[in-house]
């Protein structure tokens, strides 16, 4: 006889399926433990970085062809090379710069192309085409440009006692330190920037050279032939093999100055007779300094020591940079590098030499990740408390357990699929929080409702509740996945940047749904099944039902009121959509980040000496030392600072001319300052630009972008026709630049055209040279060695890390005067000139001839570089809008082209129905100005295009899912109405934020609708459709029980208002923490404003439209369920 089984223990029916098995098994707690452990391990093991890495394979092909002009380089070398590399599969852009003597061709592949494969294809193409290399090419090299070359740590090694430890001593200390740092695990390139290297300098005496009838070629030949040492073979003696060596290297400057460089009248001419040999620092080719700022503090995390440094002082410095290997954890590598520096300081740094860290991407990445993890924890706690207040504490516990389950599994997938933990990953998880809790909330709310309806807790109620919403949850999850999947197909650099968002949100929602089906019911039964039930209740007696019916019923009873309501909503939508068009909501792709650093890039006029550049940088640094929020300033004159990702794309590593300078400004940590870095840059802009103007320099304030780097925010490309002279394109670029300078709130206007520069050219008298038996190459080498310096060989010493270059050069006071160069002698070569004698023709004696008799110096204009992009000559115009968005500036300047207007329209009176400032400008008709080729405007167009397509595809996908769910196209269309309703909240919300924005130093500081806000809109499509789906699904379930349409609408509202409001509330609360982030606050505000409006309107618009469409339809377009199924 079978024992009676209670209802609470009764087996579930066939409908429950796997859910019933999980409900009665002990497997759910095992899954919970596994998911939590997976999350912990993933959090510890997954590499951390501040931003996702963007893989853009690039390489520079540098070709040397001495003597050719820029035009000859372009025609003979650059253009054939461009055509060659453009044939490689996967190449997106080919940039080139043709200068006198050399060309630089940059090959950039599509984003996401494999780096190794791309470089192999490039090498194969070049090496298989070596037979096409012109004979004038002296050499060429391919240099890959990789993100892993960007240093993650930069340390300033500076001296507080310059008399004892100058730039020369600092350089030698730094070179020793780099040998230790290179042994740190997972380091990539370790380099020293700045200082003066040790060299052996031969300062020539032109008078002594003439007196001893000795030339520079004599010295070079004598040193090279003497400074040799080889293994010559071996001897066999007494049964042993003995190696034989010949020669010996010069061991010191003293030995070198005793070298014989010529023989005159049978007497040796020693090097010391014609030159002064010194062993010491090289001639200064750069200056690097360290300036402590008002916020400079030793013994804090970002400094190893202060070495007695004081704010407001200036110290000579060199900079040590260290990059990490691909795939390694930036946090761990940076910590290891800094630990090694601390050990070196303690072991052998001399007194008065200190180390300060001016860049630590490991620390910033760890801080950002830790900060966002904390924000995530806070958001989870807030959401759980919110659920506890509006449901009950038992329901809150269920939700609290469900959240880490979904997150743990998601982080495990990140580790498995190679994603790093970065800001985009964590923001995706915060955004997903509202979606993650949606399923558990819907499940727990429905379970509680069914238990209350039965008046007791039972497994049957749990299963029935889950079966009721099973279809809606599955379809809504599918809708979320469909909404985010198109983001995988965003092109360009924004694709991999937003990749973690497209991956993590759908994955976390899928795991949330799995949790809701298989773990939440088990948790609900274990936690809520033991709670006392208050007995059965009538839903129509609840306050929600009464209030909802009171609001909705008047709209349903009057068709006129329904139409007025819907037309009002439509009007609000149109007004909201017009706000961006009227420029009341600024549209911009990339927001501004809040970094602890920014960069100043200074360009003096071409030809300015290094000392002038250093003085200009000193003036800027001295001003920055008065800014309270500045921690430290690093200046670089005549040498590029260690690059960042932005500098890598802009090729700042090539900034090594004497008239080029950079400043790295380190700010106080953002926790200790009230202004964001972008606001600080705007505040300091006017005084910094005033200083630059006084020294006649062009200044750019460069901030590390939060996303893909660009050449400049606004870049105009000017192209000519096939017959257009390049000079004409340059003149047109100047016209456009002048027009840009007249635009409100547009700064840093510049072109790619350098200023005019003069050069001294030695014009050889070929006849005299031939009569003297002198070839042109000897003349070239003599002038180059005397003026620019010439490394003729190297001194080898066991104690040196690097071989010491031996350089010959005239002293500074002599080499800068062409007359002194003309006094140098050149020796003719035997055999080049013939003379008659009694024996016939014989070689004439090799004469010594001064340069003054072989030619003269003339002053000519220097060649200007010729730029190409994708095989077409191009000239660039750059500009930075300050407080304005690029779209406004580009639209206004484009409309003004070829117009005759001269009356200025203030920028606040312009909108996209009436673009233009009224300032006309013209360029020749054969000049084409392209605004969408480079810069942030190009990425803006591409990304908003891609996001728009993604949005459209997502909407289509969601609509198909809704049709499959309901079987009715019209009902699916009704569900889709909730999506445009988000605009009613988003755009007025951003307009409201801008009402309270305050200017910074006279520059606007608007709240921007950015690409992240657009992503928020896309995310909302899935969130609000999920709410609409659950609402209509319940309406249809009620209609299948032969309920009237009105009662079905009232019951659905009463049953689903609470979970819909809870979902909206948890989503908003989860996103509040993101509003503090400068990059993703646009996403947060879009979600908050959009879900607020959409939720309120969804609960009213959808029922009203549904009632108007199906009130008079037979069965309200729903077939009733069979009576027996209903009773079951």
Long-range contacts (C-beta under 8 A, 24 or more apart in sequence): 7-456, 7-458, 7-460, 8-457, 8-458, 8-459, 8-529, 9-459, 10-458, 10-459, 10-460, 12-459, 12-460, 12-463, 13-463, 15-463, 15-467, 16-463, 16-466, 16-467, 18-517, 18-518, 19-463, 19-466, 19-467, 19-517, 19-518, 19-521, 20-459, 20-463, 22-518, 22-519, 22-521, 22-522, 23-459, 23-462, 23-463, 23-521, 23-522, 23-525, 24-459, 28-518, 28-519, 28-522, 28-523, 31-405, 31-518, 31-519, 32-401, 32-405, 32-519, 35-404, 35-405, 35-406, 35-408, 35-409, 35-412, 35-511, 36-404, 36-405, 36-408, 37-408, 38-408, 38-409, 38-411, 38-412, 39-404, 39-407, 39-408, 39-409, 39-410, 39-411, 39-412, 40-408, 41-412, 41-415, 42-408, 42-411, 42-412, 42-414, 42-415, 43-373, 43-411, 43-421, 45-415, 46-411, 46-414, 46-415, 46-419, 46-420, 46-421, 47-327, 47-328, 47-329, 47-330, 47-420, 47-421, 48-329, 48-330, 48-331, 48-365, 48-366, 48-369, 48-420, 48-421, 48-422, 49-330, 49-361, 49-365, 49-420, 49-421, 49-422, 50-330, 50-361, 50-364, 50-365, 50-368, 50-422, 50-423, 51-422, 51-423, 51-424, 51-497, 51-706, 51-707, 52-420, 52-422, 52-424, 52-425, 52-496, 52-497, 52-499, 52-500, 53-147, 53-420, 53-496, 54-111, 54-147, 54-493, 54-496, 54-497, 54-645, 54-708, 55-111, 55-112, 55-113, 55-115, 55-147, 55-496, 56-108, 56-109, 56-111, 56-147, 56-493, 56-649, 57-90, 57-108, 57-109, 57-113, 57-114, 57-115, 57-118, 57-119, 57-144, 58-106, 58-107, 58-108, 58-109, 58-144, 58-145, 58-146, 59-106, 59-107, 59-118, 59-119, 59-122, 59-142, 59-143, 59-144, 59-145, 60-104, 60-105, 60-106, 60-107, 60-142, 60-143, 60-145, 60-651, 61-85, 61-104, 61-105, 61-106, 61-107, 61-122, 61-126, 61-140, 61-141, 61-142, 62-102, 62-103, 62-104, 62-105, 62-140, 62-141, 62-142, 62-143, 63-102, 63-103, 63-104, 63-105, 63-137, 63-139, 63-140, 64-101, 64-102, 64-137, 64-138, 64-139, 64-140, 65-101, 65-102, 65-103, 65-134, 65-136, 65-137, 65-138, 66-101, 66-138, 67-101, 67-136, 68-100, 68-101, 68-136, 69-100, 69-863, 70-98, 70-99, 70-100, 70-863, 70-864, 70-865, 70-866, 71-98, 71-863, 71-866, 73-98, 73-99, 73-100, 73-101, 73-102, 73-103, 73-866, 74-98, 74-103, 74-866, 74-868, 76-134, 76-136, 77-103, 77-134, 77-136, 77-137, 78-103, 78-105, 78-866, 78-868, 79-868, 79-871, 80-132, 81-105, 82-868, 82-870, 82-871, 83-871, 84-125, 84-126, 84-129, 84-132, 85-122, 85-125, 85-126, 86-870, 86-871, 87-125, 88-121, 88-122, 88-125, 89-121, 90-117, 90-118, 90-121, 93-869, 93-870, 94-868, 94-869, 94-870, 94-871, 95-867, 95-868, 95-869, 96-867, 96-868, 96-869, 97-865, 97-866, 97-867, 97-868, 98-865, 98-866, 98-867, 98-868, 99-863, 99-865, 100-862, 100-863, 104-654, 106-145, 106-651, 111-491, 111-492, 111-493, 111-495, 111-496, 112-495, 112-496, 115-144, 115-146, 119-144, 145-648, 147-645, 147-648, 148-188, 148-323, 148-324, 148-325, 148-326, 149-188, 149-189, 149-323, 149-643, 149-648, 150-323, 150-643, 150-644, 150-645, 150-648, 151-189, 151-191, 151-321, 151-322, 151-323, 151-359, 151-642, 151-643, 152-322, 152-323, 152-324, 152-330, 152-333, 152-334, 152-337, 152-359, 152-360, 152-361, 152-362, 153-321, 153-322, 153-334, 153-337, 153-338, 153-357, 153-359, 153-360, 153-361, 153-362, 154-319, 154-320, 154-321, 154-322, 154-357, 154-358, 154-359, 154-642, 154-664, 155-304, 155-319, 155-320, 155-321, 155-338, 155-341, 155-355, 155-356, 155-357, 155-358, 156-290, 156-317, 156-318, 156-319, 156-355, 156-356, 156-357, 156-358, 156-632, 156-634, 157-317, 157-318, 157-319, 157-320, 157-353, 157-354, 157-355, 158-289, 158-290, 158-307, 158-309, 158-315, 158-316, 158-317, 158-318, 158-353, 158-354, 158-356, 159-315, 159-316, 159-317, 159-352, 159-353, 159-354, 160-307, 160-308, 160-309, 160-313, 160-315, 160-352, 160-353, 160-354, 161-351, 161-352, 162-315, 162-316, 164-350, 164-352, 165-316, 165-350, 165-352, 165-353, 166-281, 166-316, 167-194, 167-195, 167-196, 167-281, 167-284, 167-287, 167-288, 167-316, 167-318, 168-195, 168-196, 168-198, 168-280, 168-281, 170-195, 170-316, 170-317, 170-318, 170-353, 171-195, 171-196, 171-197, 171-198, 171-281, 171-318, 172-198, 173-349, 173-350, 173-353, 174-318, 174-320, 175-801, 175-802, 176-801, 177-320, 177-341, 177-344, 178-320, 179-801, 180-340, 180-344, 181-320, 181-322, 181-337, 181-340, 181-341, 184-322, 184-333, 184-336, 184-337, 184-340, 185-333, 185-336, 186-324, 186-325, 186-328, 186-329, 186-332, 186-333, 186-336, 187-322, 187-323, 187-324, 187-325, 187-333, 187-336, 187-337, 188-322, 188-323, 188-324, 188-325, 188-326, 189-321, 189-322, 189-323, 190-320, 190-321, 190-322, 190-323, 191-320, 191-321, 191-642, 192-318, 192-319, 192-320, 192-321, 193-288, 193-318, 193-319, 193-320, 193-321, 193-636, 193-639, 193-640, 193-641, 193-642, 194-286, 194-287, 194-288, 194-317, 194-318, 194-319, 194-636, 194-639, 195-288, 195-318, 196-281, 196-282, 196-284, 197-281, 197-282, 197-802, 198-279, 198-280, 198-281, 198-282, 198-800, 198-804, 199-280, 199-281, 199-282, 199-804, 199-805, 199-806, 199-807, 200-253, 200-256, 200-277, 200-278, 200-279, 200-795, 200-804, 200-805, 200-806, 200-807, 201-277, 201-278, 201-280, 201-282, 201-283, 201-807, 201-809, 202-256, 202-271, 202-275, 202-276, 202-277, 202-806, 202-807, 202-808, 202-809, 203-275, 203-276, 203-277, 203-278, 203-809, 203-810, 203-811, 204-274, 204-275, 204-786, 204-808, 204-809, 204-810, 204-811, 205-274, 205-275, 205-276, 206-810, 206-814, 206-820, 206-823, 206-824, 207-823, 208-273, 208-274, 208-275, 209-274, 209-275, 209-824, 209-825, 210-823, 210-825, 210-850, 212-262, 212-264, 212-269, 212-273, 212-274, 213-262, 213-264, 213-825, 213-848, 214-261, 214-262, 214-264, 214-269, 214-274, 214-825, 215-782, 215-824, 215-825, 215-826, 215-827, 215-848, 216-781, 216-782, 216-785, 216-786, 216-790, 216-808, 216-824, 217-778, 217-781, 217-782, 217-826, 217-827, 218-261, 218-262, 218-827, 219-261, 219-271, 219-274, 219-275, 219-792, 219-808, 220-781, 220-785, 220-790, 220-792, 220-808, 222-259, 222-260, 222-261, 222-262, 222-271, 223-256, 223-259, 223-261, 223-271, 223-792, 223-793, 223-806, 224-792, 224-793, 226-250, 226-259, 226-260, 227-793, 227-794, 227-795, 227-806, 249-795, 249-796, 250-795, 250-796, 251-795, 251-797, 252-279, 252-795, 253-277, 253-278, 253-279, 253-795, 256-795, 256-806, 275-808, 279-804, 282-807, 283-789, 283-809, 283-812, 284-610, 285-610, 285-638, 285-639, 285-658, 286-610, 286-636, 286-637, 286-638, 286-639, 286-656, 287-610, 287-614, 287-635, 287-637, 287-638, 288-316, 288-317, 288-318, 288-319, 288-634, 288-635, 288-636, 288-637, 288-639, 289-314, 289-315, 289-316, 289-317, 289-617, 289-618, 289-621, 289-634, 289-635, 290-314, 290-315, 290-316, 290-317, 290-356, 290-632, 290-633, 290-634, 291-315, 291-621, 291-622, 291-624, 291-625, 291-632, 291-633, 291-634, 291-635, 292-625, 292-631, 292-632, 293-624, 293-625, 293-627, 293-630, 293-631, 293-632, 293-633, 293-666, 294-625, 294-626, 294-627, 294-628, 294-629, 294-630, 295-628, 295-629, 295-630, 295-631, 295-667, 295-668, 295-672, 296-356, 296-631, 296-632, 297-631, 298-354, 301-363, 302-356, 302-357, 302-360, 302-363, 302-631, 302-666, 302-669, 303-355, 303-356, 303-357, 304-338, 304-341, 304-342, 304-345, 304-354, 304-355, 304-356, 304-357, 305-345, 305-354, 305-355, 305-356, 306-354, 306-356, 307-352, 307-353, 307-354, 307-355, 308-352, 308-354, 309-354, 309-356, 311-625, 312-625, 314-618, 314-621, 317-634, 319-358, 319-634, 319-641, 319-642, 321-642, 330-361, 330-362, 330-365, 331-362, 331-363, 331-365, 331-366, 332-362, 333-362, 334-360, 334-361, 334-362, 334-363, 335-362, 356-632, 358-597, 358-632, 358-634, 358-664, 358-666, 359-597, 359-642, 359-664, 364-596, 365-422, 368-422, 368-423, 369-421, 369-422, 369-423, 369-426, 372-423, 372-426, 372-427, 372-430, 373-426, 375-426, 375-430, 375-1073, 375-1074, 375-1076, 376-407, 376-426, 376-429, 376-430, 376-433, 376-1073, 378-1073, 379-430, 379-433, 379-1069, 379-1070, 379-1072, 379-1073, 380-404, 380-433, 382-1069, 382-1070, 382-1072, 383-433, 383-434, 383-437, 383-1066, 383-1069, 383-1070, 386-1062, 386-1065, 386-1066, 386-1069, 387-437, 387-441, 387-1062, 387-1066, 390-1058, 390-1061, 390-1062, 390-1065, 391-441, 391-444, 391-445, 391-448, 391-1058, 391-1062, 392-448, 394-527, 394-528, 394-531, 395-441, 395-444, 395-445, 395-448, 395-528, 397-523, 397-527, 398-440, 398-444, 398-520, 398-523, 398-524, 398-527, 398-528, 399-437, 399-440, 399-441, 399-444, 401-519, 401-523, 402-436, 402-437, 402-439, 402-440, 402-512, 402-515, 402-516, 402-519, 402-520, 402-523, 403-433, 403-436, 403-437, 403-440, 405-511, 405-515, 405-519, 406-436, 406-508, 406-509, 406-511, 406-512, 406-515, 407-436, 407-508, 409-507, 409-508, 409-511, 410-504, 410-507, 410-508, 410-511, 413-503, 413-507, 414-500, 414-503, 414-504, 417-503, 419-499, 419-500, 419-503, 419-504, 422-500, 423-1077, 423-1079, 423-1080, 424-497, 424-498, 424-499, 424-500, 424-501, 425-500, 425-504, 427-501, 427-1074, 427-1077, 427-1080, 427-1083, 428-500, 428-501, 428-503, 428-504, 428-505, 428-508, 429-504, 429-508, 430-1070, 430-1071, 430-1073, 430-1074, 431-501, 431-505, 431-1016, 431-1019, 431-1070, 431-1071, 431-1074, 431-1083, 431-1087, 432-504, 432-505, 432-508, 432-509, 432-512, 433-1066, 433-1067, 433-1070, 434-1023, 434-1063, 434-1066, 434-1067, 434-1068, 434-1070, 434-1071, 434-1087, 434-1091, 435-480, 435-505, 435-508, 435-509, 435-512, 435-1019, 435-1022, 435-1023, 435-1026, 435-1067, 436-508, 436-509, 436-512, 437-512, 437-1063, 437-1066, 437-1070, 438-476, 438-512, 438-1023, 438-1026, 438-1063, 438-1066, 438-1067, 439-473, 439-477, 439-509, 439-512, 439-513, 439-515, 439-516, 439-520, 440-512, 440-515, 440-516, 440-520, 441-1059, 441-1062, 441-1063, 441-1066, 442-469, 442-472, 442-473, 442-516, 442-1030, 442-1059, 442-1063, 443-469, 443-473, 443-516, 443-517, 443-520, 443-521, 443-524, 444-520, 444-524, 444-528, 445-1058, 445-1059, 445-1062, 446-1059, 447-521, 447-524, 447-528, 448-524, 448-528, 449-539, 449-1055, 451-528, 451-533, 452-533, 452-534, 452-536, 452-537, 453-536, 453-537, 453-539, 454-533, 454-536, 455-533, 455-534, 455-535, 455-536, 455-537, 456-533, 457-525, 457-528, 457-529, 457-530, 457-531, 457-533, 459-525, 459-529, 462-521, 462-524, 462-525, 462-529, 463-521, 466-517, 466-521, 468-1037, 469-1030, 469-1033, 470-517, 471-965, 471-1033, 472-965, 472-1029, 472-1030, 472-1033, 473-513, 473-516, 473-517, 474-513, 475-961, 475-962, 475-964, 475-965, 475-1029, 476-1022, 476-1025, 476-1026, 476-1029, 476-1030, 477-509, 477-510, 477-512, 477-513, 478-961, 479-957, 479-958, 479-961, 479-962, 479-1022, 479-1025, 479-1026, 479-1029, 480-505, 480-506, 480-509, 480-1022, 480-1023, 480-1026, 481-506, 481-509, 481-510, 482-954, 482-957, 482-958, 482-961, 482-1022, 483-954, 483-957, 483-958, 483-1018, 483-1019, 483-1021, 483-1022, 484-954, 484-1018, 484-1019, 484-1022, 485-954, 485-957, 486-949, 486-950, 486-951, 486-953, 486-954, 487-947, 487-950, 487-1015, 487-1018, 489-946, 489-950, 490-943, 490-946, 490-947, 490-950, 491-942, 491-946, 492-708, 492-939, 492-942, 492-943, 492-946, 493-707, 493-708, 493-709, 493-939, 494-589, 494-707, 494-708, 494-939, 494-942, 494-943, 494-946, 494-1011, 497-707, 497-708, 498-1011, 498-1015, 501-1015, 505-1019, 539-1051, 539-1054, 539-1055, 540-1050, 540-1051, 540-1054, 542-1054, 544-1053, 544-1054, 544-1057, 544-1058, 545-1050, 545-1051, 545-1053, 545-1054, 548-1050, 548-1053, 548-1054, 548-1057, 548-1099, 549-1050, 549-1053, 549-1054, 551-1100, 552-1049, 552-1050, 552-1053, 552-1100, 552-1103, 552-1104, 553-1046, 553-1050, 555-1100, 555-1104, 556-1046, 556-1049, 556-1103, 556-1104, 556-1107, 559-1108, 562-1104, 562-1107, 562-1108, 565-1100, 565-1101, 565-1104, 566-1101, 566-1104, 566-1105, 569-981, 569-984, 569-1097, 569-1101, 572-984, 573-980, 573-981, 573-983, 573-984, 576-983, 576-984, 576-985, 576-986, 576-987, 576-988, 577-983, 577-987, 579-987, 579-988, 579-990, 579-991, 580-987, 580-1009, 581-911, 581-912, 581-913, 582-911, 582-912, 582-913, 583-888, 583-910, 583-911, 583-912, 584-991, 584-994, 585-987, 585-990, 585-991, 585-994, 585-1009, 586-884, 586-885, 586-888, 586-994, 586-1006, 586-1007, 586-1008, 586-1009, 587-885, 587-887, 587-940, 587-944, 587-1008, 587-1009, 587-1010, 588-885, 588-886, 588-887, 588-936, 588-940, 588-1008, 588-1009, 588-1010, 589-707, 589-886, 589-936, 589-939, 589-940, 589-943, 589-944, 589-1010, 589-1011, 590-705, 590-706, 590-707, 590-708, 590-936, 590-939, 590-1010, 590-1011, 591-706, 591-1008, 591-1010, 591-1012, 591-1078, 591-1079, 591-1081, 591-1082, 592-676, 592-677, 592-678, 592-703, 592-706, 592-1078, 593-677, 593-678, 593-703, 593-704, 593-705, 593-706, 593-1078, 593-1079, 594-670, 594-676, 594-677, 594-678, 594-1078, 595-667, 595-677, 595-703, 595-704, 596-631, 596-666, 596-667, 596-668, 596-669, 596-670, 596-677, 597-664, 597-665, 597-666, 597-667, 597-677, 597-704, 598-665, 598-667, 598-677, 598-680, 598-681, 598-701, 598-702, 598-703, 598-704, 599-641, 599-644, 599-647, 599-662, 599-663, 599-664, 599-665, 599-701, 599-702, 599-703, 599-704, 600-662, 600-663, 600-665, 600-688, 600-699, 600-700, 600-701, 600-702, 601-652, 601-655, 601-661, 601-662, 601-699, 601-700, 601-702, 602-660, 602-661, 602-662, 602-663, 602-692, 602-697, 602-698, 602-699, 602-700, 603-659, 603-660, 603-661, 603-697, 603-698, 603-699, 603-750, 604-659, 604-660, 604-661, 604-695, 604-696, 604-697, 605-659, 605-696, 605-697, 605-755, 606-657, 606-659, 606-754, 606-755, 606-756, 606-757, 606-862, 607-659, 607-755, 607-757, 607-758, 608-658, 608-659, 609-658, 609-659, 610-637, 610-638, 610-658, 610-659, 612-659, 612-695, 613-637, 613-638, 613-658, 613-659, 613-660, 613-661, 614-638, 614-661, 615-695, 616-661, 616-691, 616-692, 616-695, 616-697, 617-661, 617-663, 619-691, 619-694, 619-695, 620-663, 620-688, 620-691, 620-692, 620-699, 621-663, 623-687, 623-688, 623-691, 624-663, 624-665, 624-684, 627-680, 627-684, 629-667, 629-668, 629-672, 629-673, 629-675, 629-680, 630-665, 630-666, 630-667, 630-668, 631-666, 631-667, 631-668, 632-665, 632-666, 633-663, 633-664, 633-665, 633-666, 634-663, 634-664, 634-666, 635-661, 635-662, 635-663, 636-661, 636-662, 636-663, 636-664, 637-661, 644-704, 645-704, 645-709, 646-702, 646-704, 646-705, 646-709, 648-709, 649-709, 649-710, 649-711, 650-709, 650-711, 675-1000, 676-1078, 677-703, 678-703, 678-1078, 679-1000, 679-1005, 682-882, 682-883, 682-1000, 682-1001, 682-1003, 682-1005, 683-1000, 683-1001, 684-1001, 685-747, 685-882, 685-1001, 685-1003, 686-1001, 686-1002, 689-747, 698-748, 698-750, 699-748, 700-748, 700-750, 700-880, 701-748, 701-880, 706-1078, 706-1079, 707-939, 707-1011, 708-939, 710-934, 710-935, 710-936, 710-938, 710-939, 711-876, 711-878, 711-934, 711-935, 712-748, 712-878, 712-879, 712-880, 712-934, 712-935, 712-936, 713-879, 713-880, 713-881, 713-886, 713-935, 713-936, 713-937, 714-740, 714-746, 714-878, 714-879, 714-880, 714-881, 714-886, 714-889, 714-890, 714-931, 714-935, 714-936, 714-937, 715-876, 715-877, 715-878, 715-931, 715-933, 715-934, 715-935, 715-937, 715-938, 716-876, 716-877, 716-879, 716-929, 716-930, 716-931, 717-869, 717-874, 717-875, 717-876, 717-929, 717-930, 717-931, 717-933, 717-934, 718-874, 718-875, 718-876, 718-877, 718-923, 718-927, 718-928, 718-929, 718-930, 719-872, 719-873, 719-874, 719-927, 719-928, 719-930, 720-873, 720-926, 720-927, 720-928, 721-926, 723-926, 724-924, 724-926, 724-927, 726-866, 726-873, 726-875, 728-924, 728-927, 729-873, 729-874, 729-875, 729-927, 730-864, 730-875, 732-875, 732-923, 732-924, 732-927, 732-929, 733-875, 733-876, 733-877, 735-921, 735-922, 735-923, 736-877, 736-893, 736-921, 736-923, 736-929, 737-877, 738-921, 739-893, 739-896, 739-919, 739-921, 740-877, 740-879, 740-889, 740-893, 742-917, 742-919, 743-879, 743-889, 743-892, 743-893, 743-917, 743-919, 744-884, 744-906, 744-907, 744-917, 745-881, 745-882, 745-883, 745-884, 745-907, 745-1003, 745-1004, 746-879, 746-880, 746-881, 746-882, 746-884, 746-889, 747-879, 747-880, 747-881, 747-882, 748-878, 748-879, 748-880, 749-877, 749-878, 749-879, 750-877, 750-878, 750-879, 751-875, 751-876, 751-877, 751-878, 752-865, 752-867, 752-875, 752-876, 752-877, 752-878, 753-864, 753-875, 754-864, 754-865, 756-861, 756-862, 757-861, 757-862, 758-859, 758-860, 758-861, 758-862, 759-859, 759-860, 759-861, 759-862, 760-818, 760-857, 760-858, 760-859, 761-857, 761-858, 761-859, 761-860, 762-821, 762-851, 762-855, 762-856, 762-857, 763-855, 763-856, 763-857, 763-858, 764-854, 764-855, 765-854, 765-855, 765-856, 768-849, 768-853, 768-854, 768-855, 769-854, 769-855, 770-832, 770-833, 771-833, 772-828, 772-833, 772-847, 772-849, 772-853, 772-854, 773-828, 773-829, 773-830, 773-831, 773-832, 773-833, 773-844, 773-846, 773-847, 774-826, 774-827, 774-828, 774-829, 774-832, 774-849, 774-854, 775-829, 775-832, 778-826, 778-827, 778-829, 779-826, 779-851, 779-854, 779-855, 782-824, 782-826, 782-851, 783-821, 783-824, 783-851, 785-809, 786-810, 786-815, 786-821, 786-824, 787-815, 787-821, 818-857, 821-851, 821-857, 822-850, 822-851, 822-852, 822-857, 823-850, 823-851, 823-852, 824-850, 824-851, 825-849, 825-850, 825-851, 826-850, 826-851, 826-854, 869-933, 876-934, 878-935, 882-1003, 883-999, 883-1000, 883-1003, 883-1004, 883-1005, 883-1006, 884-1004, 885-1006, 885-1008, 886-935, 886-936, 886-937, 886-940, 887-937, 887-940, 890-931, 890-937, 891-915, 891-916, 892-916, 892-917, 893-917, 893-921, 894-931, 896-920, 896-921, 897-921, 897-922, 897-923, 897-929, 898-922, 940-1011, 943-1011, 944-1011, 944-1014, 947-1011, 947-1014, 947-1015, 947-1018, 950-1018, 951-1014, 951-1017, 951-1018, 951-1021, 954-1018, 954-1021, 954-1022, 955-979, 955-1021, 958-1021, 958-1022, 958-1025, 962-1025, 962-1029, 965-1029, 965-1033, 966-1032, 966-1036, 968-1117, 970-1109, 970-1117, 971-1032, 971-1036, 971-1106, 971-1117, 974-1028, 974-1032, 974-1102, 974-1105, 974-1106, 974-1109, 975-1025, 975-1028, 975-1029, 975-1032, 975-1102, 976-1025, 976-1028, 977-1028, 977-1098, 977-1101, 977-1102, 977-1105, 978-1024, 978-1025, 978-1027, 978-1028, 978-1094, 978-1097, 978-1098, 978-1101, 978-1102, 979-1020, 979-1021, 979-1024, 979-1025, 979-1094, 981-1024, 981-1093, 981-1094, 981-1097, 981-1098, 981-1101, 982-1017, 982-1020, 982-1021, 982-1024, 982-1090, 982-1091, 982-1093, 982-1094, 983-1017, 983-1090, 984-1093, 984-1094, 984-1097, 985-1089, 985-1090, 985-1091, 985-1092, 985-1093, 985-1094, 986-1013, 986-1016, 986-1017, 986-1085, 986-1086, 986-1089, 986-1090, 986-1093, 988-1089, 989-1085, 989-1086, 989-1088, 989-1089, 989-1090, 990-1085, 990-1086, 990-1089, 993-1085, 1007-1082, 1007-1085, 1008-1082, 1009-1082, 1009-1086, 1010-1082, 1011-1082, 1012-1079, 1012-1080, 1012-1081, 1012-1082, 1012-1083, 1012-1086, 1013-1082, 1013-1083, 1013-1085, 1013-1086, 1014-1086, 1015-1083, 1016-1082, 1016-1083, 1016-1084, 1016-1085, 1016-1086, 1016-1087, 1016-1090, 1017-1086, 1017-1090, 1019-1083, 1019-1087, 1020-1086, 1020-1087, 1020-1090, 1020-1091, 1020-1094, 1023-1063, 1023-1067, 1023-1087, 1023-1091, 1024-1090, 1024-1091, 1024-1094, 1024-1095, 1024-1098, 1026-1063, 1027-1056, 1027-1060, 1027-1063, 1027-1064, 1027-1094, 1027-1095, 1027-1098, 1028-1098, 1028-1102, 1030-1056, 1030-1059, 1030-1060, 1031-1056, 1031-1060, 1031-1098, 1031-1099, 1031-1102, 1031-1103, 1032-1102, 1032-1106, 1035-1103, 1035-1106, 1036-1118, 1039-1115, 1039-1116, 1039-1118, 1039-1120, 1040-1118, 1040-1119, 1040-1120, 1040-1121, 1040-1126, 1041-1120, 1041-1121, 1041-1126, 1042-1120, 1045-1106, 1045-1107, 1045-1110, 1045-1111, 1045-1116, 1046-1107, 1048-1116, 1049-1103, 1049-1106, 1049-1107, 1052-1103, 1053-1099, 1053-1103, 1057-1099, 1060-1095, 1060-1098, 1060-1099, 1061-1095, 1064-1091, 1064-1092, 1064-1095, 1067-1091, 1068-1092
